[in-house]
């Protein structure tokens, strides 16, 4: 299972676009997060109609605008955006975010256009993965944040979302023989009470011989990308 990235920047590193990833299986488009810049890139690259997509499945990791800012536009586009093209929109809605996410979408008039599904509904329905689950993590105290784990024939594919839970990342990486890939956020900036993982911290908890499986994303600056490569981590590359 290969994730393609539409952006790899944090909220303020707008030059790299909002971090979001997708993969396609047959006529199904799977999207992780839909920040402010994401729908525009999907539309400009003609990823839906151009690939004959019939179903869009969207995972959301948390409610910050760089992760949900253009979600409403994507939902409306699937229903009304092209004269001769329509897609069914499926929101893979985690219970932890339901009380925040659905009222937001309802206020924007989206609910009638959404098919709400659970991760359990996706189990063994596709070739790309056997199952998928949301995992609670810690980002900012005032609302939930989630990571995502796909179980595939090649092993586990982990997507951190936004998190500051360094101890969990180190522990998860300890399953090295079970892991196919880890996609993990990284920032260069260090400051008290940071809500993100630092590159320094990742360097401390992820062994060098594991880093070929670890792809960093959600960068806060260009220097972070350079330093990540110097430390032996892989970095995600964005499609153009």
Secondary structure in CASP SS format (residue, H / E / C, confidence):
PFRMAT SS
TARGET T0000
AUTHOR 0000-0000-0000
METHOD secondary structure of the structure
MODEL  1
X C 1.00
X C 1.00
X C 1.00
X E 1.00
X E 1.00
X E 1.00
X E 1.00
X C 1.00
X E 1.00
X C 1.00
X C 1.00
X C 1.00
X C 1.00
X H 1.00
X H 1.00
X H 1.00
X C 1.00
X E 1.00
X C 1.00
X E 1.00
X E 1.00
X E 1.00
X E 1.00
X E 1.00
X E 1.00
X C 1.00
X C 1.00
X E 1.00
X E 1.00
X E 1.00
X E 1.00
X E 1.00
X C 1.00
X C 1.00
X C 1.00
X C 1.00
X C 1.00
X H 1.00
X H 1.00
X H 1.00
X H 1.00
X H 1.00
X H 1.00
X H 1.00
X C 1.00
X C 1.00
X C 1.00
X C 1.00
X H 1.00
X H 1.00
X H 1.00
X C 1.00
X C 1.00
X C 1.00
X E 1.00
X E 1.00
X E 1.00
X E 1.00
X E 1.00
X C 1.00
X C 1.00
X C 1.00
X C 1.00
X C 1.00
X H 1.00
X H 1.00
X H 1.00
X H 1.00
X C 1.00
X C 1.00
X H 1.00
X H 1.00
X H 1.00
X H 1.00
X H 1.00
X H 1.00
X H 1.00
X H 1.00
X H 1.00
X H 1.00
X C 1.00
X E 1.00
X C 1.00
X C 1.00
X E 1.00
X C 1.00
X C 1.00
X E 1.00
X E 1.00
X E 1.00
X E 1.00
X E 1.00
X C 1.00
X C 1.00
X H 1.00
X H 1.00
X H 1.00
X H 1.00
X H 1.00
X H 1.00
X H 1.00
X H 1.00
X H 1.00
X H 1.00
X H 1.00
X H 1.00
X H 1.00
X C 1.00
X C 1.00
X C 1.00
X H 1.00
X H 1.00
X H 1.00
X E 1.00
X E 1.00
X E 1.00
X E 1.00
X C 1.00
X H 1.00
X H 1.00
X H 1.00
X H 1.00
X C 1.00
X C 1.00
X C 1.00
X C 1.00
X C 1.00
X C 1.00
X C 1.00
X C 1.00
X E 1.00
X E 1.00
X E 1.00
X E 1.00
X E 1.00
X E 1.00
X E 1.00
X C 1.00
X C 1.00
X C 1.00
X C 1.00
X C 1.00
X C 1.00
X C 1.00
X E 1.00
X E 1.00
X E 1.00
X E 1.00
X E 1.00
X E 1.00
X E 1.00
X E 1.00
X C 1.00
X C 1.00
X E 1.00
X E 1.00
X E 1.00
X E 1.00
X E 1.00
X C 1.00
X C 1.00
X C 1.00
X C 1.00
X C 1.00
X C 1.00
X H 1.00
X H 1.00
X H 1.00
X H 1.00
X H 1.00
X H 1.00
X H 1.00
X H 1.00
X C 1.00
X C 1.00
X H 1.00
X H 1.00
X H 1.00
X E 1.00
X E 1.00
X E 1.00
X E 1.00
X E 1.00
X E 1.00
X E 1.00
X C 1.00
X E 1.00
X C 1.00
X C 1.00
X C 1.00
X C 1.00
X C 1.00
X C 1.00
X C 1.00
X C 1.00
X C 1.00
X C 1.00
X E 1.00
X H 1.00
X H 1.00
X H 1.00
X H 1.00
X H 1.00
X H 1.00
X H 1.00
X C 1.00
X C 1.00
X H 1.00
X H 1.00
X H 1.00
X H 1.00
X H 1.00
X H 1.00
X E 1.00
X E 1.00
X E 1.00
X E 1.00
X C 1.00
X E 1.00
X C 1.00
X C 1.00
X H 1.00
X H 1.00
X H 1.00
X H 1.00
X H 1.00
X H 1.00
X H 1.00
X H 1.00
X H 1.00
X C 1.00
X C 1.00
X C 1.00
X E 1.00
X E 1.00
X C 1.00
X C 1.00
X E 1.00
X C 1.00
X C 1.00
END
